[in-house]
Amino acid sequence: MKTTKSKIQVLLVHGGMTFKNEKDYLHYLKTKKVSAKKKIYWAGDYLEKTLGKRFEIISPRMPLQDFAKYRDWKIFFERYLSLIKNKYILIGSSLGGVFLAKYLSENKLRKKALSVYLVCPPFDNTLPDEDLVGGFTLGSDLSLIEKNC
């Protein structure tokens, strides 16, 4: 999609999963329910249709979504962040929300975001059968988040 100065860019970071170790991850792969039915996702196409032509949706597929590591996501996210040229909005869904909260609490953005939306982030690590590991745990000082938007 061609970017014009008038479009507000939306950088959307989807969710993922973390595991304490490779053994747990492999167990998940071996026992996860699979289906041939097509899944419907809340994704960029939906947002583009809903938000209209004033917005450009950038929705990268984050590395190793099912065995996510904060370090890897940070590297990849910064590559996409460098593509932001206009006014922009950040959206993080589920693990993507925790990622954005951690990233924004530890890093100063070169350009403030218009707004940041954290959709259902599992901050408290109370999801059944899931552990918030892989470097995604938030620090105690989140004050930089407010300065970034």
PEGIVEN-V636337 format. One record per backbone hydrogen bond with DSSP energy under -0.5 kcal/mol. CO is the residue of the C=O (numbers start at 1). NH is the residue of the N-H. E is the energy in kcal/mol with one decimal. If there is no record, write none. Layout:
CO|NH|E / CO|NH|E
This chain:
4|7|-1.4 / 7|9|-0.5 / 8|56|-2.3 / 9|11|-0.5 / 9|89|-2.5 / 10|12|-0.7 / 10|58|-3.5 / 11|13|-0.5 / 11|91|-2.5 / 12|14|-0.6 / 13|93|-2.6 / 17|68|-2.6 / 18|131|-0.8 / 21|25|-1.8 / 22|26|-2.9 / 23|27|-2.1 / 24|28|-2.2 / 25|29|-2.2 / 26|30|-2.1 / 27|31|-1.7 / 28|32|-2.0 / 39|41|-0.5 / 41|43|-1.0 / 43|47|-1.9 / 44|48|-3.2 / 45|49|-2.2 / 46|50|-2.3 / 47|51|-3.5 / 48|52|-1.9 / 52|55|-1.2 / 54|8|-3.1 / 55|57|-0.5 / 56|10|-3.1 / 56|58|-0.5 / 57|59|-0.5 / 58|12|-2.8 / 60|14|-0.5 / 60|62|-0.9 / 62|65|-0.7 / 64|67|-1.8 / 65|17|-3.3 / 65|68|-0.6 / 69|73|-2.2 / 70|74|-2.8 / 71|75|-1.8 / 72|76|-2.1 / 73|77|-3.1 / 74|78|-2.4 / 75|79|-1.2 / 76|80|-1.5 / 77|81|-3.0 / 78|82|-1.5 / 80|83|-1.6 / 81|84|-1.4 / 87|9|-2.6 / 88|114|-3.4 / 88|115|-0.6 / 89|11|-2.7 / 90|117|-2.7 / 91|13|-3.2 / 92|119|-3.4 / 93|96|-2.3 / 94|97|-1.1 / 94|98|-1.6 / 95|99|-2.8 / 96|100|-2.4 / 97|101|-2.4 / 98|102|-2.6 / 99|103|-3.2 / 100|104|-3.1 / 101|105|-1.3 / 102|106|-0.9 / 103|106|-0.9 / 103|107|-1.7 / 107|109|-0.6 / 115|90|-2.3 / 117|92|-2.8 / 117|119|-0.7 / 118|120|-0.7 / 119|94|-3.4 / 121|123|-1.9 / 122|125|-1.0 / 127|130|-1.4 / 131|133|-1.5 / 133|136|-0.7 / 134|70|-3.4 / 140|142|-0.8 / 142|145|-1.5 / 142|146|-0.5 / 143|147|-0.8 / 144|148|-1.1 / 145|148|-1.0 / 146|149|-0.9 / 148|113|-2.5
